[in-house]
Amino acid sequence: MARTRDSLPPDPAAVPDAPRAFSHPLRVAQLPARKPLRFDLAPDAPARAALAAELGLIQLPKLRLKGQIMADGSRDFVLTARLEAEIVQPCIITLAPVPSRIAEDVTRRYVRDWQEPEADEVEMPEDDSIEPLPDVIDLGDVLAEALSLALPLYPRAEGAELGAVDHAPPGADPITDADLKPFASLAALKQRLEGGDS
């Protein structure tokens, strides 16, 4: 269950009808302007299972997002929180379960006057935590997005080796783990060249 301290009750009518693994919406118009709104979210087992399926996890034994939202000036808001999770992912080679822990700081800056860049090619802003201020901030969406961004990209079980890959083009040699490490090959070539010069 989601636990929120010094907060407002979720408003189910404030969010779209699309199914979500976990949702905890807060109306921006009802957020306090003079003090932080603190929250402590810990989705229950069914919500964690749904989120695990959504993110391609084997299991999601623990998940928590604890922090606060507070006004920044007269029009904007800042969310700061700590994400903690225990996850189990499939190994990218053997599909064996790979457990790991996540502990990440989460920051979102909601700016009322934020505008989408119109140019075809624009530089990415240095602060990637800035978002347009919505009518509703769904803490469930913040939690799911933060967890998704924090997941290890290439979970590998202990002792799992890529070895030779059979999906090489016809007539080509199989791709090996060494082929995927070009810098190691370059280092070996450099060492051989330096050895020949001496």
URNOR-V185193 format. One record per run of one state. SS is the DSSP state (A for helix, B for strand, O for the rest). FROM is the first residue (numbers start at 0). TO is the last residue. If there is no record, write none. Layout:
SS:FROM:TO ; SS:FROM:TO
//
This chain:
O:0:0 ; B:1:2 ; O:3:10 ; A:11:13 ; O:14:23 ; B:24:26 ; A:27:29 ; O:30:35 ; B:36:40 ; O:41:43 ; A:44:54 ; O:55:57 ; B:58:71 ; O:72:74 ; B:75:89 ; O:90:95 ; B:96:110 ; O:111:128 ; B:129:131 ; O:132:134 ; B:135:137 ; A:138:149 ; O:150:163 ; B:164:164 ; O:165:173 ; B:174:174 ; O:175:176 ; A:177:179 ; O:180:180 ; A:181:196 ; O:197:197
//
